[in-house]
Amino acid sequence: MNIKQLEQTAKQLRRNIVEMTNISQSGHPTTSMSCIDIMTALYFNEMKHNPKKTEDPNRDRFILSKGHGAPALYVCLAEAGYFPKEELKHLREINHLLQGHPSRSIPGVEIATGSLGQGLSVGNGIAWAGKLDKKDYHTYVMFGDGELHEGQCWESIMATPDFELDNVTLIIDRNRLQNDGWIKDEKQLEPLDKKFEAFGWTVLKIDGHNMQEILKALKEARTDKKPTCIIANTIKGKGVKSIENNPNMHGKPLSKEQYEEAMKELS
């Protein structure tokens, strides 16, 4: 897809996120909306993957460590053809495919996530296996910035350069909000870029809603000879003005009024 097509796809996927969480009256729409531009670029431009060969040993891997952002992953997988889009209407519904957090039972999901902090540890292992097997696949891991309050994140962040895993790209969804409110009020992360650089990473800082910047960063990360961390500055709830940067919208579906507004904005 070209940039315009990717932007239109991301807009439609935002609409799908709002619709599916509205039907289920559960889930994390704002968390999913902050990262959907990046995930659209990954699934429809950058990554090597094939929904007809979900276990292809040469496929690129994507791990959504912030597992509560599952709606973003599900809409991408459905759009790519991993399962019927009809399933999006049955989020968190018993006897249906899409659980509240990613599960290996869902086609296209690499690991079960939701216990925060674990994604890069697994991603490092997958990338190391690729090195040992002489495969050229790339491993992408997405952390939420609130997730960086977990200690295991920093253990794995230190390990990636130590094992010279240049086939790992870590993406930080830097929306500055988490379950308990603004991140700066809970535990300060800055200077985030300098911390990663001190541990041996290449750091790229981008606007996580600018498709051109996203694509450029992903291309650079793939060819860099060091592990790359992309710090993507994003807006939680991006695309619907009434819920953007709203600390009270974590883990909540939109109200009737917000839903109607969202459908107009995303039409």
Steps between C-alpha positions, in 0.01 A plus 500: 500500500609859441479764775150617410368143494664428835344812653156402372545145629603628843188720510278202416675286761437770763132482409512121535658533846226738614227276358627173645551641850158667480332171412675315783476797740851410617861521395757777462411718200717804584808284562444333164444827313833650605701223335289413195692720253824319584339158482339586166846587364641173635229265371432666165840629397800387702464147632545176307199285592241281335157424653491174302830389658473609860794283612734588213848480661617799293218736606566818693364490854294762681442486876248734661644509850228745612246222460202710610535676161371177343226669291774672296664166431170329419386758244838477324489120491142497373577761232803296391287187467604289800135444599158629386417863587170374641696385805562863595134519606562236766782645710519334844196289418499143629542228236652753258857560384604841633589509867560809710875457457693335215519122507689248290164347408442804273659472153786748460563548874859408589473486881238551769549843658328704766729451797693818428876512453556161339489574126864592439628206704317266263589714199869475589472123513325485163763731346787301648349180359491671161871576527580141597286363217651747252157646415461860385163572662455809718331514840288801599386559857264776615509626858260750647687777680314427823626144464853632544428526872545121503848385603508210256488748212836643601661159546408412143596848372849443640517149351418588136825689421696258717403216266554724194141451385488748212197306371286649779305826474329624815216751459389711796140623473574826685145621569596617852198342668447176689240332718548738793526824302790704365829314501698804619287504816570135577866451412704716262657327198701789357757525357370186331714526186822544701424193710468282191813650346693428821405133469627482141190560288455718195211734584260660251239749623197549274144623482312171535211634291709622207506215249801633313706519820383154608601336171838675495577388857399139432724488191795641694444261789502195275844578359671642810785290638382559856162430662272797435245658732237716334346742749169586336330804650128429482163615632283259693162480328641662183232565238207592723538845659277442802710208627850609401740532797217422742640323811151376591456300180746221577338160451155642424282482189365829368173640630201521262577868427873434454426206271276707277763773483770243420299353212469849348870582544615165363256476211 
